[in-house]
Amino acid sequence: MSKTTKILNEDKLVKKAIEIGFKMAKMQGLELPASSQPIKTKAVYLFLVEVKQITPLPDDKLDGPNIKKRLALWIRSVLPDGDDLK
């Protein structure tokens, strides 16, 4: 994943991915940490990797921008076709 490629509406997609990720975790009886945005983002990413919704990033790419991009790509792929964020 290139750091120069920006996804349209990436920030809104990440926010939606975090919201959906928290709901999914709660449905499975897990409470993710509700602290700072970077911690929420990483917690949702790790949860989605654990439940095999997304493939894990390589260790050398495991940083904030790459995690956000992975979450944005995931949520964009699962949103219905008529959604405004797509």
PDB file of N, CA, C and O in Angstrom:
ATOM      1  N   MET A   1       0.836  -1.181   0.000  1.00  0.00           N
ATOM      2  CA  MET A   1       0.000   0.000   0.000  1.00  0.00           C
ATOM      3  C   MET A   1       0.878   1.241   0.000  1.00  0.00           C
ATOM      4  O   MET A   1       1.778   1.382   0.828  1.00  0.00           O
ATOM      5  N   SER A   2       0.615   2.102  -0.902  1.00  0.00           N
ATOM      6  CA  SER A   2       1.399   3.318  -0.995  1.00  0.00           C
ATOM      7  C   SER A   2       0.846   4.379  -0.053  1.00  0.00           C
ATOM      8  O   SER A   2      -0.366   4.562   0.055  1.00  0.00           O
ATOM      9  N   LYS A   3       1.740   5.063   0.614  1.00  0.00           N
ATOM     10  CA  LYS A   3       1.298   6.117   1.536  1.00  0.00           C
ATOM     11  C   LYS A   3       0.836   7.353   0.769  1.00  0.00           C
ATOM     12  O   LYS A   3       0.178   8.223   1.340  1.00  0.00           O
ATOM     13  N   THR A   4       1.177   7.442  -0.527  1.00  0.00           N
ATOM     14  CA  THR A   4       0.782   8.604  -1.301  1.00  0.00           C
ATOM     15  C   THR A   4      -0.636   8.484  -1.847  1.00  0.00           C
ATOM     16  O   THR A   4      -1.246   9.495  -2.197  1.00  0.00           O
ATOM     17  N   THR A   5      -1.164   7.282  -1.925  1.00  0.00           N
ATOM     18  CA  THR A   5      -2.512   7.084  -2.433  1.00  0.00           C
ATOM     19  C   THR A   5      -3.521   7.390  -1.339  1.00  0.00           C
ATOM     20  O   THR A   5      -3.496   6.776  -0.273  1.00  0.00           O
ATOM     21  N   LYS A   6      -4.397   8.328  -1.600  1.00  0.00           N
ATOM     22  CA  LYS A   6      -5.417   8.718  -0.631  1.00  0.00           C
ATOM     23  C   LYS A   6      -6.768   8.212  -1.115  1.00  0.00           C
ATOM     24  O   LYS A   6      -7.144   8.404  -2.271  1.00  0.00           O
ATOM     25  N   ILE A   7      -7.480   7.570  -0.217  1.00  0.00           N
ATOM     26  CA  ILE A   7      -8.813   7.071  -0.525  1.00  0.00           C
ATOM     27  C   ILE A   7      -9.803   8.211  -0.314  1.00  0.00           C
ATOM     28  O   ILE A   7      -9.723   8.937   0.677  1.00  0.00           O
ATOM     29  N   LEU A   8     -10.734   8.364  -1.248  1.00  0.00           N
ATOM     30  CA  LEU A   8     -11.769   9.380  -1.131  1.00  0.00           C
ATOM     31  C   LEU A   8     -12.597   9.111   0.126  1.00  0.00           C
ATOM     32  O   LEU A   8     -13.035   7.981   0.340  1.00  0.00           O
ATOM     33  N   ASN A   9     -12.813  10.108   0.941  1.00  0.00           N
ATOM     34  CA  ASN A   9     -13.573  10.004   2.200  1.00  0.00           C
ATOM     35  C   ASN A   9     -12.912   9.077   3.217  1.00  0.00           C
ATOM     36  O   ASN A   9     -13.613   8.484   4.037  1.00  0.00           O
ATOM     37  N   GLU A  10     -11.590   8.934   3.190  1.00  0.00           N
ATOM     38  CA  GLU A  10     -10.911   7.981   4.073  1.00  0.00           C
ATOM     39  C   GLU A  10     -11.235   8.214   5.549  1.00  0.00           C
ATOM     40  O   GLU A  10     -11.494   7.258   6.279  1.00  0.00           O
ATOM     41  N   ASP A  11     -11.226   9.462   5.992  1.00  0.00           N
ATOM     42  CA  ASP A  11     -11.487   9.747   7.406  1.00  0.00           C
ATOM     43  C   ASP A  11     -12.900   9.314   7.813  1.00  0.00           C
ATOM     44  O   ASP A  11     -13.095   8.739   8.884  1.00  0.00           O
ATOM     45  N   LYS A  12     -13.874   9.594   6.956  1.00  0.00           N
ATOM     46  CA  LYS A  12     -15.254   9.193   7.251  1.00  0.00           C
ATOM     47  C   LYS A  12     -15.397   7.672   7.213  1.00  0.00           C
ATOM     48  O   LYS A  12     -16.125   7.096   8.020  1.00  0.00           O
ATOM     49  N   LEU A  13     -14.707   7.026   6.280  1.00  0.00           N
ATOM     50  CA  LEU A  13     -14.744   5.567   6.187  1.00  0.00           C
ATOM     51  C   LEU A  13     -14.138   4.928   7.435  1.00  0.00           C
ATOM     52  O   LEU A  13     -14.669   3.946   7.953  1.00  0.00           O
ATOM     53  N   VAL A  14     -13.032   5.484   7.914  1.00  0.00           N
ATOM     54  CA  VAL A  14     -12.386   4.950   9.115  1.00  0.00           C
ATOM     55  C   VAL A  14     -13.305   5.118  10.319  1.00  0.00           C
ATOM     56  O   VAL A  14     -13.437   4.210  11.140  1.00  0.00           O
ATOM     57  N   LYS A  15     -13.934   6.276  10.419  1.00  0.00           N
ATOM     58  CA  LYS A  15     -14.865   6.519  11.528  1.00  0.00           C
ATOM     59  C   LYS A  15     -16.004   5.496  11.487  1.00  0.00           C
ATOM     60  O   LYS A  15     -16.392   4.955  12.523  1.00  0.00           O
ATOM     61  N   LYS A  16     -16.536   5.234  10.300  1.00  0.00           N
ATOM     62  CA  LYS A  16     -17.615   4.249  10.143  1.00  0.00           C
ATOM     63  C   LYS A  16     -17.107   2.844  10.468  1.00  0.00           C
ATOM     64  O   LYS A  16     -17.817   2.064  11.103  1.00  0.00           O
ATOM     65  N   ALA A  17     -15.892   2.515  10.041  1.00  0.00           N
ATOM     66  CA  ALA A  17     -15.312   1.199  10.322  1.00  0.00           C
ATOM     67  C   ALA A  17     -15.153   0.990  11.821  1.00  0.00           C
ATOM     68  O   ALA A  17     -15.410  -0.105  12.323  1.00  0.00           O
ATOM     69  N   ILE A  18     -14.734   2.022  12.540  1.00  0.00           N
ATOM     70  CA  ILE A  18     -14.583   1.929  13.995  1.00  0.00           C
ATOM     71  C   ILE A  18     -15.947   1.712  14.638  1.00  0.00           C
ATOM     72  O   ILE A  18     -16.092   0.879  15.532  1.00  0.00           O
ATOM     73  N   GLU A  19     -16.939   2.458  14.183  1.00  0.00           N
ATOM     74  CA  GLU A  19     -18.302   2.314  14.721  1.00  0.00           C
ATOM     75  C   GLU A  19     -18.820   0.885  14.497  1.00  0.00           C
ATOM     76  O   GLU A  19     -19.333   0.261  15.426  1.00  0.00           O
ATOM     77  N   ILE A  20     -18.689   0.378  13.291  1.00  0.00           N
ATOM     78  CA  ILE A  20     -19.169  -0.969  12.967  1.00  0.00           C
ATOM     79  C   ILE A  20     -18.341  -2.023  13.708  1.00  0.00           C
ATOM     80  O   ILE A  20     -18.887  -3.011  14.199  1.00  0.00           O
ATOM     81  N   GLY A  21     -17.031  -1.813  13.786  1.00  0.00           N
ATOM     82  CA  GLY A  21     -16.164  -2.747  14.494  1.00  0.00           C
ATOM     83  C   GLY A  21     -16.526  -2.867  15.965  1.00  0.00           C
ATOM     84  O   GLY A  21     -16.526  -3.965  16.521  1.00  0.00           O
ATOM     85  N   PHE A  22     -16.836  -1.737  16.597  1.00  0.00           N
ATOM     86  CA  PHE A  22     -17.243  -1.755  18.001  1.00  0.00           C
ATOM     87  C   PHE A  22     -18.555  -2.515  18.171  1.00  0.00           C
ATOM     88  O   PHE A  22     -18.718  -3.279  19.122  1.00  0.00           O
ATOM     89  N   LYS A  23     -19.490  -2.301  17.244  1.00  0.00           N
ATOM     90  CA  LYS A  23     -20.775  -3.012  17.315  1.00  0.00           C
ATOM     91  C   LYS A  23     -20.576  -4.510  17.133  1.00  0.00           C
ATOM     92  O   LYS A  23     -21.186  -5.307  17.846  1.00  0.00           O
ATOM     93  N   MET A  24     -19.728  -4.900  16.188  1.00  0.00           N
ATOM     94  CA  MET A  24     -19.464  -6.324  15.953  1.00  0.00           C
ATOM     95  C   MET A  24     -18.840  -6.969  17.187  1.00  0.00           C
ATOM     96  O   MET A  24     -19.220  -8.071  17.582  1.00  0.00           O
ATOM     97  N   ALA A  25     -17.882  -6.273  17.790  1.00  0.00           N
ATOM     98  CA  ALA A  25     -17.216  -6.808  18.988  1.00  0.00           C
ATOM     99  C   ALA A  25     -18.212  -6.958  20.125  1.00  0.00           C
ATOM    100  O   ALA A  25     -18.208  -7.962  20.836  1.00  0.00           O
ATOM    101  N   LYS A  26     -19.063  -5.956  20.292  1.00  0.00           N
ATOM    102  CA  LYS A  26     -20.057  -6.013  21.367  1.00  0.00           C
ATOM    103  C   LYS A  26     -21.022  -7.177  21.156  1.00  0.00           C
ATOM    104  O   LYS A  26     -21.422  -7.831  22.118  1.00  0.00           O
ATOM    105  N   MET A  27     -21.399  -7.438  19.903  1.00  0.00           N
ATOM    106  CA  MET A  27     -22.292  -8.558  19.599  1.00  0.00           C
ATOM    107  C   MET A  27     -21.640  -9.898  19.957  1.00  0.00           C
ATOM    108  O   MET A  27     -22.333 -10.874  20.243  1.00  0.00           O
ATOM    109  N   GLN A  28     -20.319  -9.936  19.938  1.00  0.00           N
ATOM    110  CA  GLN A  28     -19.601 -11.157  20.296  1.00  0.00           C
ATOM    111  C   GLN A  28     -19.184 -11.166  21.761  1.00  0.00           C
ATOM    112  O   GLN A  28     -18.451 -12.054  22.197  1.00  0.00           O
ATOM    113  N   GLY A  29     -19.652 -10.178  22.519  1.00  0.00           N
ATOM    114  CA  GLY A  29     -19.391 -10.141  23.953  1.00  0.00           C
ATOM    115  C   GLY A  29     -18.054  -9.536  24.329  1.00  0.00           C
ATOM    116  O   GLY A  29     -17.582  -9.737  25.448  1.00  0.00           O
ATOM    117  N   LEU A  30     -17.435  -8.800  23.419  1.00  0.00           N
ATOM    118  CA  LEU A  30     -16.140  -8.170  23.700  1.00  0.00           C
ATOM    119  C   LEU A  30     -16.313  -6.662  23.871  1.00  0.00           C
ATOM    120  O   LEU A  30     -17.114  -6.033  23.179  1.00  0.00           O
ATOM    121  N   GLU A  31     -15.566  -6.106  24.785  1.00  0.00           N
ATOM    122  CA  GLU A  31     -15.538  -4.661  24.983  1.00  0.00           C
ATOM    123  C   GLU A  31     -14.187  -4.144  24.519  1.00  0.00           C
ATOM    124  O   GLU A  31     -13.161  -4.447  25.128  1.00  0.00           O
ATOM    125  N   LEU A  32     -14.182  -3.372  23.453  1.00  0.00           N
ATOM    126  CA  LEU A  32     -12.939  -2.775  22.968  1.00  0.00           C
ATOM    127  C   LEU A  32     -12.663  -1.497  23.750  1.00  0.00           C
ATOM    128  O   LEU A  32     -13.597  -0.865  24.243  1.00  0.00           O
ATOM    129  N   PRO A  33     -11.392  -1.106  23.873  1.00  0.00           N
ATOM    130  CA  PRO A  33     -11.065   0.110  24.641  1.00  0.00           C
ATOM    131  C   PRO A  33     -11.631   1.362  23.969  1.00  0.00           C
ATOM    132  O   PRO A  33     -11.429   1.586  22.776  1.00  0.00           O
ATOM    133  N   ALA A  34     -12.323   2.150  24.733  1.00  0.00           N
ATOM    134  CA  ALA A  34     -12.943   3.373  24.216  1.00  0.00           C
ATOM    135  C   ALA A  34     -12.143   4.593  24.663  1.00  0.00           C
ATOM    136  O   ALA A  34     -12.699   5.513  25.263  1.00  0.00           O
ATOM    137  N   SER A  35     -10.865   4.604  24.378  1.00  0.00           N
ATOM    138  CA  SER A  35     -10.029   5.741  24.775  1.00  0.00           C
ATOM    139  C   SER A  35      -9.709   6.593  23.547  1.00  0.00           C
ATOM    140  O   SER A  35     -10.622   6.990  22.823  1.00  0.00           O
ATOM    141  N   SER A  36      -8.458   6.873  23.307  1.00  0.00           N
ATOM    142  CA  SER A  36      -8.083   7.771  22.216  1.00  0.00           C
ATOM    143  C   SER A  36      -8.344   7.135  20.852  1.00  0.00           C
ATOM    144  O   SER A  36      -8.465   5.916  20.730  1.00  0.00           O
ATOM    145  N   GLN A  37      -8.427   7.977  19.844  1.00  0.00           N
ATOM    146  CA  GLN A  37      -8.710   7.522  18.480  1.00  0.00           C
ATOM    147  C   GLN A  37      -7.682   6.512  17.964  1.00  0.00           C
ATOM    148  O   GLN A  37      -8.083   5.507  17.377  1.00  0.00           O
ATOM    149  N   PRO A  38      -6.372   6.730  18.155  1.00  0.00           N
ATOM    150  CA  PRO A  38      -5.407   5.726  17.676  1.00  0.00           C
ATOM    151  C   PRO A  38      -5.580   4.360  18.334  1.00  0.00           C
ATOM    152  O   PRO A  38      -5.388   3.329  17.688  1.00  0.00           O
ATOM    153  N   ILE A  39      -5.941   4.350  19.615  1.00  0.00           N
ATOM    154  CA  ILE A  39      -6.129   3.080  20.318  1.00  0.00           C
ATOM    155  C   ILE A  39      -7.397   2.391  19.812  1.00  0.00           C
ATOM    156  O   ILE A  39      -7.401   1.175  19.615  1.00  0.00           O
ATOM    157  N   LYS A  40      -8.471   3.155  19.598  1.00  0.00           N
ATOM    158  CA  LYS A  40      -9.695   2.590  19.046  1.00  0.00           C
ATOM    159  C   LYS A  40      -9.429   1.983  17.667  1.00  0.00           C
ATOM    160  O   LYS A  40      -9.879   0.878  17.365  1.00  0.00           O
ATOM    161  N   THR A  41      -8.699   2.717  16.845  1.00  0.00           N
ATOM    162  CA  THR A  41      -8.404   2.273  15.488  1.00  0.00           C
ATOM    163  C   THR A  41      -7.637   0.958  15.501  1.00  0.00           C
ATOM    164  O   THR A  41      -7.983   0.024  14.777  1.00  0.00           O
ATOM    165  N   LYS A  42      -6.602   0.885  16.321  1.00  0.00           N
ATOM    166  CA  LYS A  42      -5.805  -0.337  16.378  1.00  0.00           C
ATOM    167  C   LYS A  42      -6.605  -1.490  16.983  1.00  0.00           C
ATOM    168  O   LYS A  42      -6.466  -2.631  16.543  1.00  0.00           O
ATOM    169  N   ALA A  43      -7.437  -1.208  17.984  1.00  0.00           N
ATOM    170  CA  ALA A  43      -8.251  -2.254  18.604  1.00  0.00           C
ATOM    171  C   ALA A  43      -9.229  -2.852  17.595  1.00  0.00           C
ATOM    172  O   ALA A  43      -9.394  -4.070  17.539  1.00  0.00           O
ATOM    173  N   VAL A  44      -9.878  -2.004  16.800  1.00  0.00           N
ATOM    174  CA  VAL A  44     -10.806  -2.496  15.785  1.00  0.00           C
ATOM    175  C   VAL A  44     -10.049  -3.288  14.728  1.00  0.00           C
ATOM    176  O   VAL A  44     -10.510  -4.343  14.292  1.00  0.00           O
ATOM    177  N   TYR A  45      -8.892  -2.786  14.315  1.00  0.00           N
ATOM    178  CA  TYR A  45      -8.076  -3.506  13.338  1.00  0.00           C
ATOM    179  C   TYR A  45      -7.723  -4.905  13.858  1.00  0.00           C
ATOM    180  O   TYR A  45      -7.896  -5.893  13.145  1.00  0.00           O
ATOM    181  N   LEU A  46      -7.228  -4.989  15.098  1.00  0.00           N
ATOM    182  CA  LEU A  46      -6.847  -6.285  15.665  1.00  0.00           C
ATOM    183  C   LEU A  46      -8.054  -7.214  15.816  1.00  0.00           C
ATOM    184  O   LEU A  46      -7.946  -8.421  15.599  1.00  0.00           O
ATOM    185  N   PHE A  47      -9.200  -6.645  16.187  1.00  0.00           N
ATOM    186  CA  PHE A  47     -10.411  -7.453  16.287  1.00  0.00           C
ATOM    187  C   PHE A  47     -10.791  -8.015  14.919  1.00  0.00           C
ATOM    188  O   PHE A  47     -11.101  -9.201  14.800  1.00  0.00           O
ATOM    189  N   LEU A  48     -10.767  -7.173  13.888  1.00  0.00           N
ATOM    190  CA  LEU A  48     -11.153  -7.623  12.549  1.00  0.00           C
ATOM    191  C   LEU A  48     -10.179  -8.651  11.991  1.00  0.00           C
ATOM    192  O   LEU A  48     -10.581  -9.548  11.251  1.00  0.00           O
ATOM    193  N   VAL A  49      -8.908  -8.531  12.339  1.00  0.00           N
ATOM    194  CA  VAL A  49      -7.929  -9.548  11.935  1.00  0.00           C
ATOM    195  C   VAL A  49      -8.258 -10.859  12.644  1.00  0.00           C
ATOM    196  O   VAL A  49      -8.227 -11.923  12.026  1.00  0.00           O
ATOM    197  N   GLU A  50      -8.571 -10.786  13.928  1.00  0.00           N
ATOM    198  CA  GLU A  50      -8.857 -11.981  14.722  1.00  0.00           C
ATOM    199  C   GLU A  50     -10.079 -12.734  14.210  1.00  0.00           C
ATOM    200  O   GLU A  50     -10.091 -13.965  14.190  1.00  0.00           O
ATOM    201  N   VAL A  51     -11.106 -11.996  13.797  1.00  0.00           N
ATOM    202  CA  VAL A  51     -12.325 -12.646  13.298  1.00  0.00           C
ATOM    203  C   VAL A  51     -12.273 -12.866  11.778  1.00  0.00           C
ATOM    204  O   VAL A  51     -13.276 -13.202  11.149  1.00  0.00           O
ATOM    205  N   LYS A  52     -11.088 -12.668  11.215  1.00  0.00           N
ATOM    206  CA  LYS A  52     -10.806 -12.950   9.808  1.00  0.00           C
ATOM    207  C   LYS A  52     -11.669 -12.150   8.826  1.00  0.00           C
ATOM    208  O   LYS A  52     -12.070 -12.654   7.777  1.00  0.00           O
ATOM    209  N   GLN A  53     -11.941 -10.912   9.186  1.00  0.00           N
ATOM    210  CA  GLN A  53     -12.644 -10.011   8.276  1.00  0.00           C
ATOM    211  C   GLN A  53     -11.672  -9.287   7.351  1.00  0.00           C
ATOM    212  O   GLN A  53     -12.023  -8.916   6.231  1.00  0.00           O
ATOM    213  N   ILE A  54     -10.443  -9.090   7.833  1.00  0.00           N
ATOM    214  CA  ILE A  54      -9.404  -8.466   7.014  1.00  0.00           C
ATOM    215  C   ILE A  54      -8.112  -9.251   7.188  1.00  0.00           C
ATOM    216  O   ILE A  54      -7.917  -9.939   8.191  1.00  0.00           O
ATOM    217  N   THR A  55      -7.235  -9.139   6.200  1.00  0.00           N
ATOM    218  CA  THR A  55      -5.942  -9.802   6.305  1.00  0.00           C
ATOM    219  C   THR A  55      -4.988  -8.897   7.070  1.00  0.00           C
ATOM    220  O   THR A  55      -5.039  -7.677   6.914  1.00  0.00           O
ATOM    221  N   PRO A  56      -4.121  -9.472   7.893  1.00  0.00           N
ATOM    222  CA  PRO A  56      -3.203  -8.645   8.679  1.00  0.00           C
ATOM    223  C   PRO A  56      -2.149  -7.980   7.798  1.00  0.00           C
ATOM    224  O   PRO A  56      -1.748  -8.505   6.760  1.00  0.00           O
ATOM    225  N   LEU A  57      -1.725  -6.828   8.244  1.00  0.00           N
ATOM    226  CA  LEU A  57      -0.631  -6.120   7.578  1.00  0.00           C
ATOM    227  C   LEU A  57       0.693  -6.768   7.961  1.00  0.00           C
ATOM    228  O   LEU A  57       0.804  -7.350   9.040  1.00  0.00           O
ATOM    229  N   PRO A  58       1.702  -6.675   7.091  1.00  0.00           N
ATOM    230  CA  PRO A  58       3.035  -7.136   7.502  1.00  0.00           C
ATOM    231  C   PRO A  58       3.533  -6.289   8.673  1.00  0.00           C
ATOM    232  O   PRO A  58       3.149  -5.127   8.812  1.00  0.00           O
ATOM    233  N   ASP A  59       4.379  -6.867   9.504  1.00  0.00           N
ATOM    234  CA  ASP A  59       4.861  -6.169  10.701  1.00  0.00           C
ATOM    235  C   ASP A  59       5.521  -4.828  10.390  1.00  0.00           C
ATOM    236  O   ASP A  59       5.392  -3.884  11.169  1.00  0.00           O
ATOM    237  N   ASP A  60       6.220  -4.730   9.270  1.00  0.00           N
ATOM    238  CA  ASP A  60       6.896  -3.474   8.937  1.00  0.00           C
ATOM    239  C   ASP A  60       5.926  -2.398   8.427  1.00  0.00           C
ATOM    240  O   ASP A  60       6.320  -1.244   8.261  1.00  0.00           O
ATOM    241  N   LYS A  61       4.685  -2.761   8.183  1.00  0.00           N
ATOM    242  CA  LYS A  61       3.668  -1.803   7.711  1.00  0.00           C
ATOM    243  C   LYS A  61       2.601  -1.532   8.768  1.00  0.00           C
ATOM    244  O   LYS A  61       1.593  -0.887   8.479  1.00  0.00           O
ATOM    245  N   LEU A  62       2.810  -2.014   9.976  1.00  0.00           N
ATOM    246  CA  LEU A  62       1.813  -1.898  11.039  1.00  0.00           C
ATOM    247  C   LEU A  62       1.945  -0.542  11.734  1.00  0.00           C
ATOM    248  O   LEU A  62       2.482  -0.447  12.837  1.00  0.00           O
ATOM    249  N   ASP A  63       1.448   0.499  11.074  1.00  0.00           N
ATOM    250  CA  ASP A  63       1.459   1.840  11.652  1.00  0.00           C
ATOM    251  C   ASP A  63       0.098   2.497  11.415  1.00  0.00           C
ATOM    252  O   ASP A  63      -0.742   1.955  10.697  1.00  0.00           O
ATOM    253  N   GLY A  64      -0.106   3.631  12.004  1.00  0.00           N
ATOM    254  CA  GLY A  64      -1.396   4.319  11.953  1.00  0.00           C
ATOM    255  C   GLY A  64      -1.970   4.531  10.563  1.00  0.00           C
ATOM    256  O   GLY A  64      -3.109   4.142  10.308  1.00  0.00           O
ATOM    257  N   PRO A  65      -1.206   5.143   9.651  1.00  0.00           N
ATOM    258  CA  PRO A  65      -1.759   5.386   8.310  1.00  0.00           C
ATOM    259  C   PRO A  65      -2.137   4.106   7.565  1.00  0.00           C
ATOM    260  O   PRO A  65      -3.161   4.068   6.884  1.00  0.00           O
ATOM    261  N   ASN A  66      -1.330   3.073   7.686  1.00  0.00           N
ATOM    262  CA  ASN A  66      -1.639   1.821   6.993  1.00  0.00           C
ATOM    263  C   ASN A  66      -2.837   1.112   7.614  1.00  0.00           C
ATOM    264  O   ASN A  66      -3.641   0.511   6.902  1.00  0.00           O
ATOM    265  N   ILE A  67      -2.959   1.179   8.937  1.00  0.00           N
ATOM    266  CA  ILE A  67      -4.117   0.583   9.612  1.00  0.00           C
ATOM    267  C   ILE A  67      -5.388   1.313   9.183  1.00  0.00           C
ATOM    268  O   ILE A  67      -6.400   0.674   8.894  1.00  0.00           O
ATOM    269  N   LYS A  68      -5.343   2.640   9.139  1.00  0.00           N
ATOM    270  CA  LYS A  68      -6.498   3.419   8.720  1.00  0.00           C
ATOM    271  C   LYS A  68      -6.888   3.078   7.287  1.00  0.00           C
ATOM    272  O   LYS A  68      -8.069   2.921   6.979  1.00  0.00           O
ATOM    273  N   LYS A  69      -5.906   2.964   6.427  1.00  0.00           N
ATOM    274  CA  LYS A  69      -6.178   2.638   5.027  1.00  0.00           C
ATOM    275  C   LYS A  69      -6.819   1.258   4.923  1.00  0.00           C
ATOM    276  O   LYS A  69      -7.761   1.072   4.153  1.00  0.00           O
ATOM    277  N   ARG A  70      -6.323   0.293   5.686  1.00  0.00           N
ATOM    278  CA  ARG A  70      -6.876  -1.062   5.653  1.00  0.00           C
ATOM    279  C   ARG A  70      -8.325  -1.056   6.140  1.00  0.00           C
ATOM    280  O   ARG A  70      -9.176  -1.725   5.554  1.00  0.00           O
ATOM    281  N   LEU A  71      -8.615  -0.298   7.218  1.00  0.00           N
ATOM    282  CA  LEU A  71      -9.983  -0.204   7.718  1.00  0.00           C
ATOM    283  C   LEU A  71     -10.901   0.472   6.703  1.00  0.00           C
ATOM    284  O   LEU A  71     -12.039   0.045   6.508  1.00  0.00           O
ATOM    285  N   ALA A  72     -10.403   1.527   6.059  1.00  0.00           N
ATOM    286  CA  ALA A  72     -11.204   2.233   5.052  1.00  0.00           C
ATOM    287  C   ALA A  72     -11.524   1.314   3.878  1.00  0.00           C
ATOM    288  O   ALA A  72     -12.654   1.304   3.390  1.00  0.00           O
ATOM    289  N   LEU A  73     -10.547   0.549   3.424  1.00  0.00           N
ATOM    290  CA  LEU A  73     -10.781  -0.383   2.320  1.00  0.00           C
ATOM    291  C   LEU A  73     -11.783  -1.464   2.719  1.00  0.00           C
ATOM    292  O   LEU A  73     -12.643  -1.846   1.925  1.00  0.00           O
ATOM    293  N   TRP A  74     -11.669  -1.952   3.949  1.00  0.00           N
ATOM    294  CA  TRP A  74     -12.591  -2.986   4.415  1.00  0.00           C
ATOM    295  C   TRP A  74     -14.025  -2.474   4.448  1.00  0.00           C
ATOM    296  O   TRP A  74     -14.926  -3.107   3.899  1.00  0.00           O
ATOM    297  N   ILE A  75     -14.238  -1.324   5.094  1.00  0.00           N
ATOM    298  CA  ILE A  75     -15.604  -0.834   5.249  1.00  0.00           C
ATOM    299  C   ILE A  75     -16.184  -0.456   3.896  1.00  0.00           C
ATOM    300  O   ILE A  75     -17.379  -0.643   3.663  1.00  0.00           O
ATOM    301  N   ARG A  76     -15.368   0.065   3.012  1.00  0.00           N
ATOM    302  CA  ARG A  76     -15.857   0.409   1.672  1.00  0.00           C
ATOM    303  C   ARG A  76     -16.324  -0.838   0.927  1.00  0.00           C
ATOM    304  O   ARG A  76     -17.282  -0.788   0.155  1.00  0.00           O
ATOM    305  N   SER A  77     -15.643  -1.949   1.161  1.00  0.00           N
ATOM    306  CA  SER A  77     -16.020  -3.187   0.469  1.00  0.00           C
ATOM    307  C   SER A  77     -17.281  -3.828   1.039  1.00  0.00           C
ATOM    308  O   SER A  77     -17.947  -4.589   0.337  1.00  0.00           O
ATOM    309  N   VAL A  78     -17.625  -3.542   2.290  1.00  0.00           N
ATOM    310  CA  VAL A  78     -18.802  -4.170   2.894  1.00  0.00           C
ATOM    311  C   VAL A  78     -20.026  -3.259   2.917  1.00  0.00           C
ATOM    312  O   VAL A  78     -21.125  -3.713   3.237  1.00  0.00           O
ATOM    313  N   LEU A  79     -19.854  -1.997   2.586  1.00  0.00           N
ATOM    314  CA  LEU A  79     -21.009  -1.092   2.541  1.00  0.00           C
ATOM    315  C   LEU A  79     -21.898  -1.446   1.353  1.00  0.00           C
ATOM    316  O   LEU A  79     -21.403  -1.920   0.330  1.00  0.00           O
ATOM    317  N   PRO A  80     -23.204  -1.222   1.478  1.00  0.00           N
ATOM    318  CA  PRO A  80     -24.093  -1.468   0.338  1.00  0.00           C
ATOM    319  C   PRO A  80     -23.791  -0.510  -0.809  1.00  0.00           C
ATOM    320  O   PRO A  80     -23.245   0.572  -0.592  1.00  0.00           O
ATOM    321  N   ASP A  81     -24.140  -0.901  -2.011  1.00  0.00           N
ATOM    322  CA  ASP A  81     -23.779  -0.119  -3.202  1.00  0.00           C
ATOM    323  C   ASP A  81     -24.309   1.324  -3.194  1.00  0.00           C
ATOM    324  O   ASP A  81     -23.636   2.214  -3.712  1.00  0.00           O
ATOM    325  N   GLY A  82     -25.459   1.572  -2.638  1.00  0.00           N
ATOM    326  CA  GLY A  82     -26.024   2.912  -2.671  1.00  0.00           C
ATOM    327  C   GLY A  82     -25.536   3.827  -1.562  1.00  0.00           C
ATOM    328  O   GLY A  82     -26.002   4.963  -1.470  1.00  0.00           O
ATOM    329  N   ASP A  83     -24.612   3.378  -0.712  1.00  0.00           N
ATOM    330  CA  ASP A  83     -24.160   4.176   0.422  1.00  0.00           C
ATOM    331  C   ASP A  83     -23.392   5.412  -0.049  1.00  0.00           C
ATOM    332  O   ASP A  83     -22.651   5.360  -1.030  1.00  0.00           O
ATOM    333  N   ASP A  84     -23.581   6.517   0.662  1.00  0.00           N
ATOM    334  CA  ASP A  84     -22.930   7.785   0.305  1.00  0.00           C
ATOM    335  C   ASP A  84     -21.418   7.733   0.409  1.00  0.00           C
ATOM    336  O   ASP A  84     -20.732   8.465  -0.305  1.00  0.00           O
ATOM    337  N   LEU A  85     -20.880   6.890   1.276  1.00  0.00           N
ATOM    338  CA  LEU A  85     -19.430   6.836   1.483  1.00  0.00           C
ATOM    339  C   LEU A  85     -18.706   6.041   0.389  1.00  0.00           C
ATOM    340  O   LEU A  85     -17.484   6.123   0.273  1.00  0.00           O
ATOM    341  N   LYS A  86     -19.443   5.281  -0.405  1.00  0.00           N
ATOM    342  CA  LYS A  86     -18.802   4.470  -1.439  1.00  0.00           C
ATOM    343  C   LYS A  86     -18.376   5.296  -2.572  1.00  0.00           C
ATOM    344  O   LYS A  86     -17.816   4.777  -3.538  1.00  0.00           O
TER     345      LYS A  86
END
